[in-house]
Amino acid sequence: MKGHEGVAKRILDRKDVDPNRPDTNGRTPLGCAAVEGHDGVIKLLLGHEDIDPNRPDVGALTPLGCAAYWGHKGAAKLLLTRDDVDPNYPDKYNRTPLGWAAEKGYEGVVNLLLGREDADPNRPGNEDNTPLLWAAYEGHEGIVKLLVDRNDVDPNCPNQNGRTPLRWAACKGHAGVVKLLLGRSDVDPNTPDNQDNTPLLWAAYKGHAGVVKLLLGRSDVDPNRPDNQDNTPLLWAAYEGHEEVVKLLLDWNDVDPNRPDDGGDTPLSWAALGGHEGVVKLLLGRKDVDPNRPGLSDRTPLGCAAMKGYEGVVNLLLGREDVDPNRPDADGQAPIACAIENGHEGVINLLQARMSMEAADAQPSNQL
Protein backbone atom coordinates (compact mmCIF):
# COMPACT_ATOMS: atom_id res chain seq x y z
CA MET A 1 0.00 0.00 0.00
CA LYS A 2 2.86 2.40 0.78
CA GLY A 3 4.97 1.34 -2.21
CA HIS A 4 7.97 0.06 -0.24
CA GLU A 5 9.45 -2.29 -2.83
CA GLY A 6 12.46 -3.41 -0.81
CA VAL A 7 10.38 -4.40 2.21
CA ALA A 8 7.82 -6.11 0.00
CA LYS A 9 10.58 -8.14 -1.68
CA ARG A 10 12.07 -9.33 1.61
CA ILE A 11 8.67 -10.42 2.91
CA LEU A 12 7.81 -12.19 -0.36
CA ASP A 13 11.06 -14.17 -0.10
CA ARG A 14 9.59 -16.03 2.87
CA LYS A 15 7.88 -19.28 1.96
CA ASP A 16 5.32 -18.91 4.75
CA VAL A 17 3.94 -15.60 3.41
CA ASP A 18 0.52 -15.68 1.74
CA PRO A 19 0.67 -13.05 -1.05
CA ASN A 20 -3.13 -13.17 -1.49
CA ARG A 21 -4.20 -12.61 2.11
CA PRO A 22 -6.75 -9.77 2.07
CA ASP A 23 -7.43 -6.96 4.50
CA THR A 24 -10.81 -6.25 6.12
CA ASN A 25 -12.05 -4.79 2.84
CA GLY A 26 -11.20 -7.97 1.03
CA ARG A 27 -8.36 -6.25 -0.81
CA THR A 28 -5.19 -8.22 -1.43
CA PRO A 29 -1.68 -6.71 -1.42
CA LEU A 30 -1.88 -6.67 -5.23
CA GLY A 31 -5.18 -4.83 -5.04
CA CYS A 32 -3.72 -2.29 -2.59
CA ALA A 33 -0.73 -1.67 -4.84
CA ALA A 34 -3.07 -1.24 -7.82
CA VAL A 35 -5.20 1.30 -5.95
CA GLU A 36 -2.14 3.40 -5.18
CA GLY A 37 -0.44 2.83 -8.54
CA HIS A 38 2.80 1.36 -7.14
CA ASP A 39 4.14 -0.24 -10.31
CA GLY A 40 7.29 -1.67 -8.71
CA VAL A 41 5.36 -3.53 -6.03
CA ILE A 42 2.85 -4.77 -8.60
CA LYS A 43 5.69 -6.19 -10.69
CA LEU A 44 7.10 -7.97 -7.63
CA LEU A 45 3.74 -9.46 -6.69
CA LEU A 46 2.98 -10.60 -10.24
CA GLY A 47 6.31 -12.42 -10.22
CA HIS A 48 5.20 -14.57 -7.29
CA GLU A 49 4.03 -17.99 -8.44
CA ASP A 50 1.12 -18.14 -5.97
CA ILE A 51 -0.36 -14.76 -6.80
CA ASP A 52 -4.04 -14.54 -7.79
CA PRO A 53 -4.28 -11.55 -10.16
CA ASN A 54 -8.09 -11.59 -10.29
CA ARG A 55 -9.02 -11.84 -6.61
CA PRO A 56 -11.69 -9.16 -5.96
CA ASP A 57 -12.30 -7.05 -2.87
CA VAL A 58 -15.65 -6.73 -1.08
CA GLY A 59 -16.86 -4.40 -3.84
CA ALA A 60 -15.90 -7.06 -6.41
CA LEU A 61 -13.14 -4.83 -7.79
CA THR A 62 -10.20 -6.85 -9.02
CA PRO A 63 -6.68 -5.39 -9.03
CA LEU A 64 -7.24 -4.46 -12.69
CA GLY A 65 -10.57 -2.92 -11.75
CA CYS A 66 -8.80 -0.86 -9.08
CA ALA A 67 -6.16 0.33 -11.52
CA ALA A 68 -8.86 1.29 -14.05
CA TYR A 69 -11.04 3.01 -11.44
CA TRP A 70 -8.17 5.19 -10.20
CA GLY A 71 -6.62 5.69 -13.63
CA HIS A 72 -3.22 4.11 -13.05
CA LYS A 73 -2.02 3.39 -16.57
CA GLY A 74 1.26 1.74 -15.53
CA ALA A 75 -0.49 -0.60 -13.13
CA ALA A 76 -3.08 -1.52 -15.75
CA LYS A 77 -0.34 -2.22 -18.29
CA LEU A 78 1.49 -4.56 -15.93
CA LEU A 79 -1.67 -6.46 -15.03
CA LEU A 80 -2.74 -6.81 -18.66
CA THR A 81 0.53 -8.52 -19.56
CA ARG A 82 -0.80 -11.53 -17.66
CA ASP A 83 -2.93 -13.78 -19.88
CA ASP A 84 -4.82 -15.01 -16.83
CA VAL A 85 -6.04 -11.52 -15.92
CA ASP A 86 -9.72 -11.18 -16.74
CA PRO A 87 -10.32 -7.76 -18.39
CA ASN A 88 -14.10 -8.20 -18.20
CA TYR A 89 -14.46 -9.05 -14.50
CA PRO A 90 -17.44 -7.03 -13.24
CA ASP A 91 -17.69 -5.36 -9.83
CA LYS A 92 -20.79 -5.23 -7.60
CA TYR A 93 -22.33 -2.68 -9.97
CA ASN A 94 -21.67 -5.06 -12.87
CA ARG A 95 -19.17 -2.48 -14.14
CA THR A 96 -16.07 -3.75 -15.93
CA PRO A 97 -12.63 -2.09 -15.77
CA LEU A 98 -13.33 -0.65 -19.22
CA GLY A 99 -16.62 0.78 -18.02
CA TRP A 100 -14.94 2.60 -15.13
CA ALA A 101 -12.06 3.93 -17.21
CA ALA A 102 -14.46 5.15 -19.91
CA GLU A 103 -16.65 7.00 -17.42
CA LYS A 104 -13.76 8.63 -15.59
CA GLY A 105 -11.97 9.71 -18.75
CA TYR A 106 -8.76 7.68 -18.45
CA GLU A 107 -7.96 7.50 -22.14
CA GLY A 108 -4.64 5.72 -21.70
CA VAL A 109 -6.21 2.96 -19.61
CA VAL A 110 -9.06 2.58 -22.10
CA ASN A 111 -6.57 2.22 -24.94
CA LEU A 112 -4.70 -0.50 -23.02
CA LEU A 113 -7.89 -2.42 -22.26
CA LEU A 114 -9.05 -2.24 -25.87
CA GLY A 115 -5.69 -3.71 -26.85
CA ARG A 116 -6.72 -6.99 -25.27
CA GLU A 117 -8.58 -9.10 -27.81
CA ASP A 118 -10.70 -10.69 -25.08
CA ALA A 119 -11.92 -7.35 -23.71
CA ASP A 120 -15.63 -6.83 -24.46
CA PRO A 121 -16.14 -3.18 -25.50
CA ASN A 122 -19.95 -3.46 -25.35
CA ARG A 123 -20.40 -5.15 -21.99
CA PRO A 124 -22.92 -3.09 -20.01
CA GLY A 125 -22.83 -2.31 -16.32
CA ASN A 126 -25.58 -1.21 -13.99
CA GLU A 127 -28.75 -0.04 -15.77
CA ASP A 128 -27.23 -1.41 -18.99
CA ASN A 129 -24.80 1.50 -19.42
CA THR A 130 -22.05 0.53 -21.85
CA PRO A 131 -18.52 2.01 -21.86
CA LEU A 132 -19.45 4.10 -24.92
CA LEU A 133 -22.55 5.41 -23.20
CA TRP A 134 -20.55 6.50 -20.15
CA ALA A 135 -17.90 8.20 -22.27
CA ALA A 136 -20.59 10.01 -24.31
CA TYR A 137 -22.42 11.08 -21.15
CA GLU A 138 -19.27 12.61 -19.67
CA GLY A 139 -18.11 14.15 -22.96
CA HIS A 140 -14.81 12.28 -23.21
CA GLU A 141 -14.15 12.78 -26.93
CA GLY A 142 -10.86 10.87 -27.04
CA ILE A 143 -12.40 7.78 -25.49
CA VAL A 144 -15.50 8.01 -27.69
CA LYS A 145 -13.20 8.10 -30.73
CA LEU A 146 -11.31 5.03 -29.54
CA LEU A 147 -14.59 3.16 -29.16
CA VAL A 148 -16.42 4.26 -32.32
CA ASP A 149 -13.34 3.51 -34.40
CA ARG A 150 -13.93 -0.15 -33.58
CA ASN A 151 -16.34 -1.99 -35.85
CA ASP A 152 -17.41 -4.29 -33.02
CA VAL A 153 -18.71 -1.42 -30.88
CA ASP A 154 -22.47 -0.89 -31.08
CA PRO A 155 -23.10 2.89 -31.21
CA ASN A 156 -26.87 2.51 -30.72
CA CYS A 157 -26.92 0.29 -27.63
CA PRO A 158 -29.42 1.85 -25.16
CA ASN A 159 -29.58 1.53 -21.41
CA GLN A 160 -32.64 0.51 -19.39
CA ASN A 161 -34.22 3.93 -19.97
CA GLY A 162 -33.74 3.67 -23.72
CA ARG A 163 -31.00 6.30 -23.70
CA THR A 164 -28.37 5.83 -26.38
CA PRO A 165 -24.88 7.36 -26.43
CA LEU A 166 -26.10 9.89 -29.00
CA ARG A 167 -29.09 10.81 -26.85
CA TRP A 168 -26.87 11.50 -23.84
CA ALA A 169 -24.31 13.49 -25.83
CA ALA A 170 -27.08 15.58 -27.42
CA CYS A 171 -28.76 16.21 -24.07
CA LYS A 172 -25.48 17.25 -22.45
CA GLY A 173 -24.44 19.46 -25.36
CA HIS A 174 -21.25 17.56 -26.15
CA ALA A 175 -21.01 18.65 -29.80
CA GLY A 176 -17.65 16.95 -30.37
CA VAL A 177 -19.01 13.62 -29.18
CA VAL A 178 -22.16 14.04 -31.27
CA LYS A 179 -20.01 14.66 -34.34
CA LEU A 180 -17.98 11.52 -33.70
CA LEU A 181 -21.08 9.39 -33.22
CA LEU A 182 -22.76 10.78 -36.33
CA GLY A 183 -19.62 9.83 -38.23
CA ARG A 184 -20.73 6.24 -37.90
CA SER A 185 -23.07 5.42 -40.77
CA ASP A 186 -24.90 2.88 -38.61
CA VAL A 187 -25.89 5.41 -35.95
CA ASP A 188 -29.64 5.96 -35.78
CA PRO A 189 -30.13 9.69 -35.05
CA ASN A 190 -33.87 9.27 -34.39
CA THR A 191 -33.79 6.56 -31.71
CA PRO A 192 -36.07 7.77 -28.89
CA ASP A 193 -35.72 7.01 -25.20
CA ASN A 194 -38.52 5.51 -23.14
CA GLN A 195 -40.36 8.85 -23.12
CA ASP A 196 -40.10 9.13 -26.94
CA ASN A 197 -37.49 11.90 -26.65
CA THR A 198 -35.11 11.86 -29.62
CA PRO A 199 -31.56 13.28 -29.55
CA LEU A 200 -32.78 16.29 -31.58
CA LEU A 201 -35.62 16.93 -29.18
CA TRP A 202 -33.28 16.91 -26.19
CA ALA A 203 -30.78 19.21 -27.90
CA ALA A 204 -33.59 21.63 -28.83
CA TYR A 205 -35.03 21.57 -25.31
CA LYS A 206 -31.63 22.29 -23.74
CA GLY A 207 -30.76 24.97 -26.30
CA HIS A 208 -27.65 23.29 -27.68
CA ALA A 209 -27.61 25.01 -31.07
CA GLY A 210 -24.35 23.42 -32.20
CA VAL A 211 -25.72 19.94 -31.57
CA VAL A 212 -29.01 20.79 -33.29
CA LYS A 213 -27.08 21.95 -36.35
CA LEU A 214 -25.08 18.72 -36.46
CA LEU A 215 -28.20 16.57 -36.16
CA LEU A 216 -30.06 18.53 -38.84
CA GLY A 217 -27.09 17.91 -41.10
CA ARG A 218 -28.16 14.29 -41.30
CA SER A 219 -30.70 13.74 -44.07
CA ASP A 220 -32.36 10.96 -42.08
CA VAL A 221 -33.20 13.12 -39.06
CA ASP A 222 -36.92 13.79 -38.57
CA PRO A 223 -37.21 17.41 -37.33
CA ASN A 224 -40.91 17.02 -36.45
CA ARG A 225 -40.79 13.81 -34.43
CA PRO A 226 -42.59 14.52 -31.13
CA ASP A 227 -42.31 13.06 -27.66
CA ASN A 228 -45.13 11.21 -25.91
CA GLN A 229 -47.01 14.48 -25.35
CA ASP A 230 -46.70 15.60 -28.99
CA ASN A 231 -44.01 18.16 -28.16
CA THR A 232 -41.82 18.67 -31.23
CA PRO A 233 -38.24 19.99 -31.13
CA LEU A 234 -39.51 23.38 -32.36
CA LEU A 235 -42.16 23.51 -29.67
CA TRP A 236 -39.64 22.77 -26.89
CA ALA A 237 -37.19 25.35 -28.24
CA ALA A 238 -39.98 27.95 -28.40
CA TYR A 239 -41.15 27.05 -24.90
CA GLU A 240 -37.66 27.56 -23.48
CA GLY A 241 -36.95 30.68 -25.55
CA HIS A 242 -33.93 29.31 -27.43
CA GLU A 243 -33.81 31.75 -30.36
CA GLU A 244 -30.82 30.25 -32.17
CA VAL A 245 -32.35 26.77 -32.10
CA VAL A 246 -35.72 28.07 -33.26
CA LYS A 247 -34.03 29.82 -36.19
CA LEU A 248 -32.17 26.65 -37.17
CA LEU A 249 -35.36 24.61 -37.10
CA LEU A 250 -37.41 27.21 -39.00
CA ASP A 251 -34.76 27.28 -41.73
CA TRP A 252 -35.42 23.58 -42.24
CA ASN A 253 -37.94 23.05 -45.04
CA ASP A 254 -39.65 20.07 -43.43
CA VAL A 255 -40.44 21.73 -40.10
CA ASP A 256 -44.13 22.36 -39.38
CA PRO A 257 -44.26 25.67 -37.45
CA ASN A 258 -47.91 25.21 -36.43
CA ARG A 259 -47.80 21.66 -35.11
CA PRO A 260 -49.40 21.69 -31.64
CA ASP A 261 -48.82 19.57 -28.56
CA ASP A 262 -51.47 17.29 -27.13
CA GLY A 263 -53.12 20.29 -25.44
CA GLY A 264 -53.42 22.18 -28.71
CA ASP A 265 -50.74 24.79 -27.97
CA THR A 266 -48.47 25.71 -30.89
CA PRO A 267 -44.86 26.93 -30.74
CA LEU A 268 -46.16 30.49 -31.08
CA SER A 269 -48.56 29.97 -28.16
CA TRP A 270 -45.75 28.73 -25.92
CA ALA A 271 -43.38 31.51 -26.97
CA ALA A 272 -46.08 34.11 -26.30
CA LEU A 273 -46.96 32.55 -22.94
CA GLY A 274 -43.28 32.62 -21.94
CA GLY A 275 -42.73 36.20 -23.08
CA HIS A 276 -39.97 35.19 -25.48
CA GLU A 277 -40.00 38.18 -27.86
CA GLY A 278 -37.14 36.98 -30.04
CA VAL A 279 -38.80 33.63 -30.66
CA VAL A 280 -42.19 35.26 -31.32
CA LYS A 281 -40.57 37.56 -33.88
CA LEU A 282 -38.92 34.61 -35.64
CA LEU A 283 -42.17 32.66 -35.80
CA LEU A 284 -44.20 35.63 -37.03
CA GLY A 285 -41.63 36.06 -39.77
CA ARG A 286 -43.02 32.91 -41.34
CA LYS A 287 -46.09 33.57 -43.50
CA ASP A 288 -47.35 30.05 -42.87
CA VAL A 289 -47.55 30.60 -39.11
CA ASP A 290 -51.14 31.03 -37.95
CA PRO A 291 -51.12 33.81 -35.32
CA ASN A 292 -54.74 33.17 -34.32
CA ARG A 293 -54.60 29.44 -33.75
CA PRO A 294 -56.02 28.81 -30.28
CA GLY A 295 -54.48 26.39 -27.81
CA LEU A 296 -55.53 25.19 -24.40
CA SER A 297 -58.77 26.88 -23.22
CA ASP A 298 -59.15 28.23 -26.77
CA ARG A 299 -56.75 31.05 -25.92
CA THR A 300 -54.83 32.56 -28.83
CA PRO A 301 -51.16 33.59 -28.63
CA LEU A 302 -52.36 37.19 -28.25
CA GLY A 303 -54.64 36.13 -25.43
CA CYS A 304 -51.72 34.36 -23.70
CA ALA A 305 -49.44 37.39 -23.96
CA ALA A 306 -52.23 39.77 -22.86
CA MET A 307 -53.00 37.62 -19.83
CA LYS A 308 -49.32 37.62 -18.79
CA GLY A 309 -48.77 41.31 -19.53
CA TYR A 310 -45.98 40.89 -22.07
CA GLU A 311 -46.18 44.25 -23.88
CA GLY A 312 -43.35 43.45 -26.31
CA VAL A 313 -44.98 40.20 -27.42
CA VAL A 314 -48.41 41.85 -27.71
CA ASN A 315 -46.90 44.60 -29.85
CA LEU A 316 -45.25 42.03 -32.14
CA LEU A 317 -48.46 40.07 -32.55
CA LEU A 318 -50.48 43.21 -33.29
CA GLY A 319 -47.96 43.99 -36.01
CA ARG A 320 -49.47 41.17 -38.04
CA GLU A 321 -52.49 42.45 -39.95
CA ASP A 322 -54.17 39.05 -39.79
CA VAL A 323 -54.15 38.94 -35.98
CA ASP A 324 -57.65 39.07 -34.51
CA PRO A 325 -57.48 41.25 -31.36
CA ASN A 326 -61.03 40.34 -30.33
CA ARG A 327 -61.03 36.56 -30.53
CA PRO A 328 -62.34 35.20 -27.21
CA ASP A 329 -61.14 32.17 -25.28
CA ALA A 330 -63.24 29.30 -23.93
CA ASP A 331 -64.53 31.56 -21.12
CA GLY A 332 -65.65 34.19 -23.59
CA GLN A 333 -62.86 36.58 -22.65
CA ALA A 334 -61.19 38.60 -25.38
CA PRO A 335 -57.48 39.47 -24.99
CA ILE A 336 -58.32 42.95 -23.66
CA ALA A 337 -60.56 41.41 -20.99
CA CYS A 338 -57.65 39.19 -19.88
CA ALA A 339 -55.40 42.24 -19.69
CA ILE A 340 -57.99 44.24 -17.72
CA GLU A 341 -58.57 41.37 -15.29
CA ASN A 342 -54.83 41.15 -14.56
CA GLY A 343 -54.22 44.91 -14.49
CA HIS A 344 -51.79 45.14 -17.42
CA GLU A 345 -52.24 48.81 -18.37
CA GLY A 346 -49.61 48.85 -21.13
CA VAL A 347 -51.20 45.90 -22.88
CA ILE A 348 -54.66 47.46 -22.54
CA ASN A 349 -53.43 50.62 -24.27
CA LEU A 350 -51.89 48.61 -27.13
CA LEU A 351 -55.07 46.62 -27.68
CA GLN A 352 -57.30 49.69 -27.46
CA ALA A 353 -55.18 51.48 -30.07
CA ARG A 354 -55.49 48.54 -32.46
CA MET A 355 -59.22 48.18 -31.86
CA SER A 356 -59.76 51.91 -32.39
CA MET A 357 -57.85 51.75 -35.65
CA GLU A 358 -59.95 48.85 -36.88
CA ALA A 359 -63.13 50.64 -35.85
CA ALA A 360 -62.06 53.75 -37.76
CA ASP A 361 -61.30 51.71 -40.85
CA ALA A 362 -64.75 50.17 -40.64
CA GLN A 363 -66.52 53.58 -40.70
CA PRO A 364 -68.03 54.50 -44.13
CA SER A 365 -66.31 57.36 -45.91
CA ASN A 366 -68.19 60.71 -46.25
CA GLN A 367 -66.29 61.55 -49.40
CA LEU A 368 -68.13 61.36 -52.74
C-alpha positions in Angstrom: 0.0 0.0 0.0 2.9 2.4 0.8 5.0 1.3 -2.2 8.0 0.1 -0.2 9.4 -2.3 -2.8 12.5 -3.4 -0.8 10.4 -4.4 2.2 7.8 -6.1 0.0 10.6 -8.1 -1.7 12.1 -9.3 1.6 8.7 -10.4 2.9 7.8 -12.2 -0.4 11.1 -14.2 -0.1 9.6 -16.0 2.9 7.9 -19.3 2.0 5.3 -18.9 4.8 3.9 -15.6 3.4 0.5 -15.7 1.7 0.7 -13.0 -1.1 -3.1 -13.2 -1.5 -4.2 -12.6 2.1 -6.7 -9.8 2.1 -7.4 -7.0 4.5 -10.8 -6.3 6.1 -12.1 -4.8 2.8 -11.2 -8.0 1.0 -8.4 -6.3 -0.8 -5.2 -8.2 -1.4 -1.7 -6.7 -1.4 -1.9 -6.7 -5.2 -5.2 -4.8 -5.0 -3.7 -2.3 -2.6 -0.7 -1.7 -4.8 -3.1 -1.2 -7.8 -5.2 1.3 -5.9 -2.1 3.4 -5.2 -0.4 2.8 -8.5 2.8 1.4 -7.1 4.1 -0.2 -10.3 7.3 -1.7 -8.7 5.4 -3.5 -6.0 2.9 -4.8 -8.6 5.7 -6.2 -10.7 7.1 -8.0 -7.6 3.7 -9.5 -6.7 3.0 -10.6 -10.2 6.3 -12.4 -10.2 5.2 -14.6 -7.3 4.0 -18.0 -8.4 1.1 -18.1 -6.0 -0.4 -14.8 -6.8 -4.0 -14.5 -7.8 -4.3 -11.6 -10.2 -8.1 -11.6 -10.3 -9.0 -11.8 -6.6 -11.7 -9.2 -6.0 -12.3 -7.1 -2.9 -15.7 -6.7 -1.1 -16.9 -4.4 -3.8 -15.9 -7.1 -6.4 -13.1 -4.8 -7.8 -10.2 -6.9 -9.0 -6.7 -5.4 -9.0 -7.2 -4.5 -12.7 -10.6 -2.9 -11.7 -8.8 -0.9 -9.1 -6.2 0.3 -11.5 -8.9 1.3 -14.0 -11.0 3.0 -11.4 -8.2 5.2 -10.2 -6.6 5.7 -13.6 -3.2 4.1 -13.0 -2.0 3.4 -16.6 1.3 1.7 -15.5 -0.5 -0.6 -13.1 -3.1 -1.5 -15.8 -0.3 -2.2 -18.3 1.5 -4.6 -15.9 -1.7 -6.5 -15.0 -2.7 -6.8 -18.7 0.5 -8.5 -19.6 -0.8 -11.5 -17.7 -2.9 -13.8 -19.9 -4.8 -15.0 -16.8 -6.0 -11.5 -15.9 -9.7 -11.2 -16.7 -10.3 -7.8 -18.4 -14.1 -8.2 -18.2 -14.5 -9.0 -14.5 -17.4 -7.0 -13.2 -17.7 -5.4 -9.8 -20.8 -5.2 -7.6 -22.3 -2.7 -10.0 -21.7 -5.1 -12.9 -19.2 -2.5 -14.1 -16.1 -3.8 -15.9 -12.6 -2.1 -15.8 -13.3 -0.6 -19.2 -16.6 0.8 -18.0 -14.9 2.6 -15.1 -12.1 3.9 -17.2 -14.5 5.2 -19.9 -16.7 7.0 -17.4 -13.8 8.6 -15.6 -12.0 9.7 -18.8 -8.8 7.7 -18.4 -8.0 7.5 -22.1 -4.6 5.7 -21.7 -6.2 3.0 -19.6 -9.1 2.6 -22.1 -6.6 2.2 -24.9 -4.7 -0.5 -23.0 -7.9 -2.4 -22.3 -9.0 -2.2 -25.9 -5.7 -3.7 -26.8 -6.7 -7.0 -25.3 -8.6 -9.1 -27.8 -10.7 -10.7 -25.1 -11.9 -7.3 -23.7 -15.6 -6.8 -24.5 -16.1 -3.2 -25.5 -20.0 -3.5 -25.4 -20.4 -5.2 -22.0 -22.9 -3.1 -20.0 -22.8 -2.3 -16.3 -25.6 -1.2 -14.0 -28.7 0.0 -15.8 -27.2 -1.4 -19.0 -24.8 1.5 -19.4 -22.1 0.5 -21.9 -18.5 2.0 -21.9 -19.5 4.1 -24.9 -22.5 5.4 -23.2 -20.5 6.5 -20.1 -17.9 8.2 -22.3 -20.6 10.0 -24.3 -22.4 11.1 -21.1 -19.3 12.6 -19.7 -18.1 14.1 -23.0 -14.8 12.3 -23.2 -14.1 12.8 -26.9 -10.9 10.9 -27.0 -12.4 7.8 -25.5 -15.5 8.0 -27.7 -13.2 8.1 -30.7 -11.3 5.0 -29.5 -14.6 3.2 -29.2 -16.4 4.3 -32.3 -13.3 3.5 -34.4 -13.9 -0.1 -33.6 -16.3 -2.0 -35.8 -17.4 -4.3 -33.0 -18.7 -1.4 -30.9 -22.5 -0.9 -31.1 -23.1 2.9 -31.2 -26.9 2.5 -30.7 -26.9 0.3 -27.6 -29.4 1.9 -25.2 -29.6 1.5 -21.4 -32.6 0.5 -19.4 -34.2 3.9 -20.0 -33.7 3.7 -23.7 -31.0 6.3 -23.7 -28.4 5.8 -26.4 -24.9 7.4 -26.4 -26.1 9.9 -29.0 -29.1 10.8 -26.9 -26.9 11.5 -23.8 -24.3 13.5 -25.8 -27.1 15.6 -27.4 -28.8 16.2 -24.1 -25.5 17.3 -22.4 -24.4 19.5 -25.4 -21.2 17.6 -26.2 -21.0 18.7 -29.8 -17.7 17.0 -30.4 -19.0 13.6 -29.2 -22.2 14.0 -31.3 -20.0 14.7 -34.3 -18.0 11.5 -33.7 -21.1 9.4 -33.2 -22.8 10.8 -36.3 -19.6 9.8 -38.2 -20.7 6.2 -37.9 -23.1 5.4 -40.8 -24.9 2.9 -38.6 -25.9 5.4 -35.9 -29.6 6.0 -35.8 -30.1 9.7 -35.1 -33.9 9.3 -34.4 -33.8 6.6 -31.7 -36.1 7.8 -28.9 -35.7 7.0 -25.2 -38.5 5.5 -23.1 -40.4 8.9 -23.1 -40.1 9.1 -26.9 -37.5 11.9 -26.7 -35.1 11.9 -29.6 -31.6 13.3 -29.6 -32.8 16.3 -31.6 -35.6 16.9 -29.2 -33.3 16.9 -26.2 -30.8 19.2 -27.9 -33.6 21.6 -28.8 -35.0 21.6 -25.3 -31.6 22.3 -23.7 -30.8 25.0 -26.3 -27.6 23.3 -27.7 -27.6 25.0 -31.1 -24.3 23.4 -32.2 -25.7 19.9 -31.6 -29.0 20.8 -33.3 -27.1 22.0 -36.3 -25.1 18.7 -36.5 -28.2 16.6 -36.2 -30.1 18.5 -38.8 -27.1 17.9 -41.1 -28.2 14.3 -41.3 -30.7 13.7 -44.1 -32.4 11.0 -42.1 -33.2 13.1 -39.1 -36.9 13.8 -38.6 -37.2 17.4 -37.3 -40.9 17.0 -36.5 -40.8 13.8 -34.4 -42.6 14.5 -31.1 -42.3 13.1 -27.7 -45.1 11.2 -25.9 -47.0 14.5 -25.3 -46.7 15.6 -29.0 -44.0 18.2 -28.2 -41.8 18.7 -31.2 -38.2 20.0 -31.1 -39.5 23.4 -32.4 -42.2 23.5 -29.7 -39.6 22.8 -26.9 -37.2 25.3 -28.2 -40.0 27.9 -28.4 -41.2 27.1 -24.9 -37.7 27.6 -23.5 -36.9 30.7 -25.6 -33.9 29.3 -27.4 -33.8 31.7 -30.4 -30.8 30.3 -32.2 -32.3 26.8 -32.1 -35.7 28.1 -33.3 -34.0 29.8 -36.2 -32.2 26.6 -37.2 -35.4 24.6 -37.1 -37.4 27.2 -39.0 -34.8 27.3 -41.7 -35.4 23.6 -42.2 -37.9 23.1 -45.0 -39.7 20.1 -43.4 -40.4 21.7 -40.1 -44.1 22.4 -39.4 -44.3 25.7 -37.5 -47.9 25.2 -36.4 -47.8 21.7 -35.1 -49.4 21.7 -31.6 -48.8 19.6 -28.6 -51.5 17.3 -27.1 -53.1 20.3 -25.4 -53.4 22.2 -28.7 -50.7 24.8 -28.0 -48.5 25.7 -30.9 -44.9 26.9 -30.7 -46.2 30.5 -31.1 -48.6 30.0 -28.2 -45.8 28.7 -25.9 -43.4 31.5 -27.0 -46.1 34.1 -26.3 -47.0 32.5 -22.9 -43.3 32.6 -21.9 -42.7 36.2 -23.1 -40.0 35.2 -25.5 -40.0 38.2 -27.9 -37.1 37.0 -30.0 -38.8 33.6 -30.7 -42.2 35.3 -31.3 -40.6 37.6 -33.9 -38.9 34.6 -35.6 -42.2 32.7 -35.8 -44.2 35.6 -37.0 -41.6 36.1 -39.8 -43.0 32.9 -41.3 -46.1 33.6 -43.5 -47.3 30.1 -42.9 -47.5 30.6 -39.1 -51.1 31.0 -37.9 -51.1 33.8 -35.3 -54.7 33.2 -34.3 -54.6 29.4 -33.7 -56.0 28.8 -30.3 -54.5 26.4 -27.8 -55.5 25.2 -24.4 -58.8 26.9 -23.2 -59.2 28.2 -26.8 -56.7 31.0 -25.9 -54.8 32.6 -28.8 -51.2 33.6 -28.6 -52.4 37.2 -28.3 -54.6 36.1 -25.4 -51.7 34.4 -23.7 -49.4 37.4 -24.0 -52.2 39.8 -22.9 -53.0 37.6 -19.8 -49.3 37.6 -18.8 -48.8 41.3 -19.5 -46.0 40.9 -22.1 -46.2 44.3 -23.9 -43.4 43.4 -26.3 -45.0 40.2 -27.4 -48.4 41.8 -27.7 -46.9 44.6 -29.9 -45.2 42.0 -32.1 -48.5 40.1 -32.6 -50.5 43.2 -33.3 -48.0 44.0 -36.0 -49.5 41.2 -38.0 -52.5 42.4 -40.0 -54.2 39.0 -39.8 -54.2 38.9 -36.0 -57.7 39.1 -34.5 -57.5 41.3 -31.4 -61.0 40.3 -30.3 -61.0 36.6 -30.5 -62.3 35.2 -27.2 -61.1 32.2 -25.3 -63.2 29.3 -23.9 -64.5 31.6 -21.1 -65.7 34.2 -23.6 -62.9 36.6 -22.6 -61.2 38.6 -25.4 -57.5 39.5 -25.0 -58.3 42.9 -23.7 -60.6 41.4 -21.0 -57.7 39.2 -19.9 -55.4 42.2 -19.7 -58.0 44.2 -17.7 -58.6 41.4 -15.3 -54.8 41.2 -14.6 -54.2 44.9 -14.5 -51.8 45.1 -17.4 -52.2 48.8 -18.4 -49.6 48.8 -21.1 -51.2 45.9 -22.9 -54.7 47.5 -22.5 -53.4 50.6 -24.3 -51.9 48.6 -27.1 -55.1 46.6 -27.7 -57.3 49.7 -27.5 -55.2 51.5 -30.1 -55.5 48.5 -32.5 -59.2 48.2 -31.9 -59.8 51.9 -32.4 -57.8 51.8 -35.7 -60.0 48.9 -36.9 -63.1 50.6 -35.9 -62.1 53.8 -37.8 -61.3 51.7 -40.8 -64.7 50.2 -40.6 -66.5 53.6 -40.7 -68.0 54.5 -44.1 -66.3 57.4 -45.9 -68.2 60.7 -46.3 -66.3 61.5 -49.4 -68.1 61.4 -52.7 
